[in-house]
Amino acid sequence: MVRARETRPASEPVPVTEEVCELHFGCSMLRRTRLVLKGRSRPMMRCSLGYAVRTEEDKRRCLAVEGPSECWHLTATKRPGV
């Protein structure tokens, strides 16, 4: 069975739809790694900027920001008690 292809000149741009698809991946400095202790491997998250990501709450905060310029560690040091 052969499907009919849409014929469109190569110079014509792909039509833009009105639907907006927004993808959110969190901070790009957050990395998934494995910690090996006593022969056991344990998954953990690390910050490439060197900040501590110890708890699930820390991980959620890192995933909530758009990038390193909006790092919650930096805003917490500017405004104590946040």
Secondary structure, DSSP 8 states (H G I E B T S, - for coil): ---------TTS-----S---------TTEEEEEEEETTEEEEEEEETTS----SHHHHHHHHHSSSGGG-HHHHHHHSTT-
